[in-house]
Amino acid sequence: MTKSQDTALSADKQVQLPHQNASPHRLRRWLTGWGRTFRQEKYLYVLALPGLLFFILFKYVPMWGLTLAFNDYSPYLGFFKSEWVGFANFKSFFLNPDFWLLFRNTLGISFLNILFFFPAPIVLALLLNELRNMAVKRWIQTAVYFPHFLSWVVIAGICFLTLGGDGIVNHLTVNAGGKSVDYLTNSSTFWALLTAQSIWKDSGWGTIIFLAALAGINPELYEAARMDGAGRWKQALYVTLPGIKATIIILLILRLGQVLDTGFEQIYLMSSSAVTQVADVFDTYAYRMGIQNGRFSFATTVGIFKSVVGLILVITANRIAKRFGEEGVY
Amino acid sequence: MKPHPAARLFDAFNYAVLVAFSLLTLVPFLYVVIVSFTDPIEYATTPLVIVPKHWSLASYRFILSTATFPHSLAVSGALALIGTACSLILTSGLAYALSRKTFRLKRVIMLGILFTMLFNPGMIPNYLLVKELGLIDTLWSLILPVLTSAWYVILMRSFYLDIPDELEESAKIDGCTDIGVFFRIMLPVSLSAMAAFSLFFAVAYWNTYFNAVLYINDAAFRPMQVVLQLLLIQSSTQVGDPSVAQMLQSDQMLPPQTIKMSAVVLASFPIILVYPFLQKYFVKGMMVGSVKG
């Protein structure tokens, strides 16, 4: 009510004073409009405020810390007195012989993850979807979701205690006349170990999103397919898979953005001096350089490199998905 | 209708694969649980335990009698309680405001939050921020930086969007403010979602590990996952943390393996305890956002 009156009034004023520049007027109207909605919604702002402060303080303020990469930050001098060095940190990072080692390890671990860990929940969800005994299905789901809730420390601990030199697996192989193998410090199988561990921990949990997508498929499509004489295999191929295609693509795009994120806690916990050559990735390197050696600027550079590559990859993957007529993330 | 033989073959194969996979996820954990309850002397002489002849609580009794472990359990418990409460209040308030059609800044804030999903400045700027705020060696360093995330806000917002508008309108006609609507109407209506989110938060806080490695040097604030990790990598030959090393040397000469295993079980105990009852809430919480996409 008041709103329409108010706009009518200010419209009148505008007619009365045609010689005046309209822009300050418009600005005032815009401001009073804001003032009014702000008064009406003040309690929504009160509710949102703690969350907003959180995002500003802990997500946006650190972005300002990115300037550290162009700086030779010294904790003694502080941020403003430290020297600006341009791209020197980037140069020393890219020219560092460690760079290619880190690059290889990060990409290798990521590639194995995309190849084996990414499809695992899809396959599992498809298999679960074919189960007709609901009680069995629920039992299996309960079992496979469980490891997701255990911490990486517990998972690593279980690995040490079962696969390590003194674990049950080796006791069994020795008992059967075989030789004891230390699976944890073998650098040629380290990446495979990490991938298997990820599948063990999270592929069950990953099925949830695909099962939700599967539940959203219109049952009439299956009926129609059956009418056309499609068996279960054909139905899966022509109804089920296209039904979850959009979900798969969205998750794959998001996954591609994390190609340089290899799961820090997992690698940090599983690596040992025996496997450094294959286990050192950008994240663990940044931690060692920054936190342990105090080279904050250099370590920030590593972090920026990672984030920028991730951002470019998400944007590119999203474009490609859209070009092929898919929905994409945004 | 009689099923096709190929279909029956597939069903048999499908059951076999899925049962095998679910056993594979459970058996390693079960093994650790069984050994932790095995009589230490029996384990020391025949470490190939599948079903122990003698059960025993000795390693649990020992580990709970040390100074370090129960203390770190208390730290983790406090962390989970305080953290979950803070996260829940903050996330639900923001998500609710963003779910209201009239809220004018909605679009800008949503975009701002979504951007944090795509770009993360990385470990070092976050570390320096926590340091500058003077939070190092406080419990707050493990709570404040991880209070919520874009993902949680979006999930919870989609839950509020599903609640019919009429509820809000009628409460407003009765003279409720937005805060009144939120506390008196929305929170009670969304109780099951709140349960799901408190569990997500509680599990995340209970499992806090790496942030504690970064931000906590003082043993008094060490959460249990950190102590567990120190305990797991520690052996008699390694000189590590003395207070943790002590935990491996009992006067009854318990084998370090059983001590480690009972520590692993204690570290996952609250999760084992709540998991079977609350699994469906976890799943529901995940589903809320994913169905709508």
Chai-1 contact restraints between the chains, C-beta under 6 A:
chainA,res_idxA,chainB,res_idxB,connection_type,confidence,min_distance_angstrom,max_distance_angstrom,comment,restraint_id
A,T37,B,R104,contact,1.0,0.0,6.0,A-B,restraint_1
A,Y43,B,T177,contact,1.0,0.0,6.0,A-B,restraint_2
A,Y43,B,D178,contact,1.0,0.0,6.0,A-B,restraint_3
A,Y43,B,I179,contact,1.0,0.0,6.0,A-B,restraint_4
A,L44,B,A97,contact,1.0,0.0,6.0,A-B,restraint_5
A,L44,B,R100,contact,1.0,0.0,6.0,A-B,restraint_6
A,L44,B,F103,contact,1.0,0.0,6.0,A-B,restraint_7
A,L44,B,D178,contact,1.0,0.0,6.0,A-B,restraint_8
A,L47,B,G93,contact,1.0,0.0,6.0,A-B,restraint_9
A,L47,B,Y96,contact,1.0,0.0,6.0,A-B,restraint_10
A,L47,B,A97,contact,1.0,0.0,6.0,A-B,restraint_11
A,A48,B,L94,contact,1.0,0.0,6.0,A-B,restraint_12
A,A48,B,A97,contact,1.0,0.0,6.0,A-B,restraint_13
A,P50,B,L90,contact,1.0,0.0,6.0,A-B,restraint_14
A,G51,B,L90,contact,1.0,0.0,6.0,A-B,restraint_15
A,G51,B,G93,contact,1.0,0.0,6.0,A-B,restraint_16
A,G51,B,L94,contact,1.0,0.0,6.0,A-B,restraint_17
A,F54,B,L147,contact,1.0,0.0,6.0,A-B,restraint_18
A,F55,B,I113,contact,1.0,0.0,6.0,A-B,restraint_19
A,F58,B,P145,contact,1.0,0.0,6.0,A-B,restraint_20
A,K59,B,T116,contact,1.0,0.0,6.0,A-B,restraint_21
A,V61,B,L129,contact,1.0,0.0,6.0,A-B,restraint_22
A,P62,B,P121,contact,1.0,0.0,6.0,A-B,restraint_23
A,P62,B,P125,contact,1.0,0.0,6.0,A-B,restraint_24
A,P62,B,N126,contact,1.0,0.0,6.0,A-B,restraint_25
A,P62,B,L129,contact,1.0,0.0,6.0,A-B,restraint_26
A,M63,B,P121,contact,1.0,0.0,6.0,A-B,restraint_27
A,G65,B,P125,contact,1.0,0.0,6.0,A-B,restraint_28
A,G65,B,L128,contact,1.0,0.0,6.0,A-B,restraint_29
A,L66,B,P121,contact,1.0,0.0,6.0,A-B,restraint_30
A,L127,B,N14,contact,1.0,0.0,6.0,A-B,restraint_31
A,L127,B,L18,contact,1.0,0.0,6.0,A-B,restraint_32
A,E130,B,N14,contact,1.0,0.0,6.0,A-B,restraint_33
A,I140,B,L18,contact,1.0,0.0,6.0,A-B,restraint_34
A,I140,B,S22,contact,1.0,0.0,6.0,A-B,restraint_35
A,T142,B,Q279,contact,1.0,0.0,6.0,A-B,restraint_36
A,A143,B,S22,contact,1.0,0.0,6.0,A-B,restraint_37
A,A143,B,T25,contact,1.0,0.0,6.0,A-B,restraint_38
A,A143,B,L26,contact,1.0,0.0,6.0,A-B,restraint_39
A,V144,B,S22,contact,1.0,0.0,6.0,A-B,restraint_40
A,V144,B,T25,contact,1.0,0.0,6.0,A-B,restraint_41
A,P147,B,T25,contact,1.0,0.0,6.0,A-B,restraint_42
A,F149,B,V203,contact,1.0,0.0,6.0,A-B,restraint_43
A,F149,B,I271,contact,1.0,0.0,6.0,A-B,restraint_44
A,L150,B,S268,contact,1.0,0.0,6.0,A-B,restraint_45
A,S151,B,N207,contact,1.0,0.0,6.0,A-B,restraint_46
A,S151,B,Y209,contact,1.0,0.0,6.0,A-B,restraint_47
A,S151,B,Q225,contact,1.0,0.0,6.0,A-B,restraint_48
A,V153,B,Y209,contact,1.0,0.0,6.0,A-B,restraint_49
A,V153,B,Q225,contact,1.0,0.0,6.0,A-B,restraint_50
A,V153,B,L228,contact,1.0,0.0,6.0,A-B,restraint_51
A,V153,B,Q229,contact,1.0,0.0,6.0,A-B,restraint_52
A,V154,B,V264,contact,1.0,0.0,6.0,A-B,restraint_53
A,V154,B,A267,contact,1.0,0.0,6.0,A-B,restraint_54
A,V154,B,S268,contact,1.0,0.0,6.0,A-B,restraint_55
A,G157,B,L232,contact,1.0,0.0,6.0,A-B,restraint_56
A,G157,B,V264,contact,1.0,0.0,6.0,A-B,restraint_57
A,I158,B,P28,contact,1.0,0.0,6.0,A-B,restraint_58
A,I158,B,V32,contact,1.0,0.0,6.0,A-B,restraint_59
A,F160,B,L232,contact,1.0,0.0,6.0,A-B,restraint_60
A,L161,B,V32,contact,1.0,0.0,6.0,A-B,restraint_61
A,L161,B,M261,contact,1.0,0.0,6.0,A-B,restraint_62
A,T162,B,P28,contact,1.0,0.0,6.0,A-B,restraint_63
A,I168,B,Y31,contact,1.0,0.0,6.0,A-B,restraint_64
A,H171,B,P47,contact,1.0,0.0,6.0,A-B,restraint_65
A,H171,B,L48,contact,1.0,0.0,6.0,A-B,restraint_66
A,I208,B,V283,contact,1.0,0.0,6.0,A-B,restraint_67
A,I208,B,M286,contact,1.0,0.0,6.0,A-B,restraint_68
A,I209,B,S290,contact,1.0,0.0,6.0,A-B,restraint_69
A,A212,B,M287,contact,1.0,0.0,6.0,A-B,restraint_70
A,A212,B,S290,contact,1.0,0.0,6.0,A-B,restraint_71
A,A212,B,V291,contact,1.0,0.0,6.0,A-B,restraint_72
A,R232,B,A7,contact,1.0,0.0,6.0,A-B,restraint_73
A,E265,B,Y209,contact,1.0,0.0,6.0,A-B,restraint_74
A,E265,B,F210,contact,1.0,0.0,6.0,A-B,restraint_75
A,A286,B,M123,contact,1.0,0.0,6.0,A-B,restraint_76
A,G290,B,I124,contact,1.0,0.0,6.0,A-B,restraint_77
A,F296,B,I124,contact,1.0,0.0,6.0,A-B,restraint_78
A,A299,B,I124,contact,1.0,0.0,6.0,A-B,restraint_79
A,T300,B,I124,contact,1.0,0.0,6.0,A-B,restraint_80
A,G303,B,G122,contact,1.0,0.0,6.0,A-B,restraint_81
A,G303,B,I124,contact,1.0,0.0,6.0,A-B,restraint_82
A,S307,B,F119,contact,1.0,0.0,6.0,A-B,restraint_83
A,S307,B,N120,contact,1.0,0.0,6.0,A-B,restraint_84
A,L311,B,L118,contact,1.0,0.0,6.0,A-B,restraint_85
A,L311,B,F119,contact,1.0,0.0,6.0,A-B,restraint_86
